[in-house]
Amino acid sequence: MLHTGTFEAAGRARHPENCPSLVLNADYTPLSYYPLSLWPWQTAIKAVFLDKVDVVSSYDRHVHSPSLDIKIPSVIALRQYVKPSEYPAFTRFNLFLRDKFECQYCGSGDNLTFDHVVPRRLGGITSWENVTTACLSCNLKKGGRTPKQAHMQLNMAAIRPTSWQLQDRGRAFPPNHLHETWHDWLYWDIELEG
């Protein structure tokens, strides 16, 4: 059984639960950007012992057993390439991500819901090509009509995105915390320091 050693960082104790590992594919690109492909430290260490990953970088944090002392990996790369699926799952979150977390009628980011472009009562189906992000007030204003009937215009057409398009879109929404060892492997739409 592995136990964590003591460690002080910036005047406070760091728990191993705060040490997830960024998981890269065998080509050294993240398995996913949104959500960011992270494994708990226990899963990462188990994968190291099973020779399923290579350790690219580590935290200054150790875990140990009676016969072993190992640094917690901060970045790992799979040894076997995992082919990403071509299309993402049709979920509320992925829909909001496709639409940049904005109402596609007014641009608001508040009280988001989804809207059937062609209403179900008119034969519209629940699919990528017929569902869009809408704020609650625009959804109520549109009602059971088409955008044309409601004199409302979509900012962006409802399309079925590829996984690559959705991952690319996710780069504009980085998580709140990025460990410094992850920066070389992630390409977020953030300004580079000069």
C-alpha positions in Angstrom: 0.0 0.0 0.0 1.3 3.4 -0.9 1.4 6.2 1.6 2.0 9.9 1.0 5.0 11.7 2.5 4.8 15.1 4.0 5.2 18.1 1.7 4.7 21.8 2.2 4.0 24.1 -0.8 3.4 27.8 -0.5 2.9 27.4 3.2 0.2 24.8 3.1 0.1 21.0 2.9 -0.7 19.5 -0.5 -2.8 16.4 -0.7 -2.2 13.8 -3.4 -5.9 14.3 -4.4 -4.7 17.7 -5.7 -2.2 16.0 -8.0 -4.0 14.7 -11.0 -2.1 13.4 -14.0 -2.6 15.0 -17.5 -3.1 12.1 -19.9 -1.6 12.4 -23.3 -2.2 10.0 -26.2 0.7 8.1 -27.7 1.2 11.1 -30.1 1.7 13.4 -27.1 -1.6 15.3 -27.6 -4.2 15.4 -24.8 -6.8 12.6 -25.0 -9.3 15.5 -24.6 -9.3 19.2 -23.9 -12.9 19.5 -22.6 -13.1 17.9 -20.3 -9.4 17.9 -19.8 -8.1 14.3 -19.8 -7.0 13.8 -16.2 -6.5 10.7 -14.1 -6.2 10.5 -10.3 -2.7 9.9 -9.0 -3.6 6.3 -8.0 -4.7 5.4 -11.5 -1.6 7.1 -13.0 0.8 5.2 -10.8 -1.0 1.9 -11.4 -0.7 2.5 -15.2 3.1 3.2 -14.7 3.5 -0.2 -12.9 1.5 -2.0 -15.7 3.8 -0.4 -18.3 0.8 1.2 -20.1 2.2 4.8 -19.9 5.4 6.7 -19.9 6.0 9.4 -17.3 6.6 12.7 -19.0 6.8 14.9 -15.9 6.3 14.6 -12.2 5.2 16.6 -9.2 7.6 17.4 -6.3 5.4 15.0 -4.3 6.2 11.4 -3.4 4.2 8.4 -2.4 5.9 5.4 -0.8 5.4 1.9 0.4 7.9 -0.1 2.6 9.9 -1.0 -0.5 9.3 1.9 -2.9 9.4 5.6 -3.2 8.0 7.2 -6.3 7.1 10.7 -7.5 3.5 11.3 -8.5 3.3 11.8 -12.3 1.9 15.1 -13.4 2.0 14.2 -17.2 1.8 10.8 -18.6 1.6 9.5 -22.2 -0.1 6.3 -23.3 2.1 3.8 -24.9 -0.6 2.6 -27.3 -2.5 5.2 -29.5 -6.2 5.5 -28.8 -8.1 6.6 -31.8 -10.6 9.3 -30.9 -14.2 8.9 -32.0 -15.1 11.0 -35.0 -18.2 12.5 -33.5 -18.9 13.5 -29.9 -21.9 12.3 -27.9 -25.0 14.5 -28.2 -25.3 15.9 -24.7 -26.5 19.2 -23.2 -22.9 20.1 -22.2 -21.5 19.3 -25.7 -24.3 21.3 -27.3 -23.5 24.3 -25.1 -19.8 23.9 -25.9 -20.5 23.8 -29.6 -22.5 27.1 -29.2 -19.8 28.7 -27.1 -22.1 28.8 -24.0 -24.1 31.5 -25.6 -27.7 31.9 -26.7 -27.7 31.6 -30.5 -30.5 34.2 -30.7 -29.2 37.1 -28.5 -25.7 36.1 -27.4 -26.5 35.9 -23.7 -24.7 33.4 -21.5 -27.3 33.4 -18.7 -30.1 31.0 -18.0 -29.1 28.7 -20.9 -31.4 25.9 -22.1 -31.8 24.3 -25.5 -34.3 25.0 -28.3 -35.6 22.9 -31.1 -35.1 25.1 -34.3 -38.0 23.3 -36.0 -40.3 22.7 -33.0 -41.3 19.1 -32.2 -44.9 20.0 -32.8 -44.0 20.7 -36.4 -42.1 17.5 -36.8 -38.6 18.7 -35.6 -36.4 16.0 -34.1 -33.9 16.2 -31.2 -30.6 16.1 -33.1 -27.4 18.2 -33.5 -28.9 19.7 -36.7 -32.1 20.8 -35.0 -31.2 21.8 -31.5 -29.5 25.0 -30.5 -28.5 26.8 -27.3 -31.0 29.5 -26.2 -31.5 31.6 -23.1 -34.7 31.1 -21.3 -36.2 34.4 -22.4 -35.5 33.8 -26.1 -36.8 30.3 -25.8 -40.0 31.6 -24.4 -40.2 34.4 -27.0 -39.7 31.9 -29.8 -42.2 29.4 -28.4 -43.4 26.7 -30.7 -42.5 28.5 -33.8 -39.6 28.4 -36.3 -37.0 31.2 -36.0 -38.5 32.7 -39.2 -42.0 32.6 -37.9 -40.8 34.3 -34.6 -38.8 36.9 -36.5 -35.6 35.7 -34.8 -32.3 34.9 -36.4 -29.8 32.2 -35.4 -26.2 33.5 -34.9 -24.8 30.1 -36.0 -26.4 27.2 -37.8 -27.0 24.1 -35.8 -24.6 21.5 -37.2 -23.2 18.1 -36.0 -19.7 18.9 -34.9 -16.8 16.5 -35.2 -14.9 15.6 -32.1 -12.0 17.6 -33.4 -14.2 20.7 -33.8 -15.6 20.3 -30.3 -12.1 19.8 -28.8 -10.9 22.9 -30.7 -13.8 24.9 -29.3 -13.0 23.7 -25.8 -9.6 25.3 -26.0 -11.3 28.7 -25.6 -12.5 27.6 -22.2 -9.4 26.5 -20.1 -10.0 25.0 -16.7 -9.4 27.2 -13.6 -6.2 25.4 -12.7 -3.4 24.3 -15.0 -0.3 22.8 -13.4 2.9 24.4 -14.8 4.1 21.0 -16.1 1.0 20.8 -18.4 1.6 24.1 -20.3 3.8 22.6 -23.0 1.1 20.0 -23.9 -1.9 22.2 -23.9 -2.7 24.9 -26.5 -5.4 27.1 -25.0 -6.5 30.4 -26.6 -4.6 32.4 -24.0 -2.1 35.2 -24.5 1.5 34.0 -24.4 3.9 35.7 -22.1 6.6 37.7 -23.7 
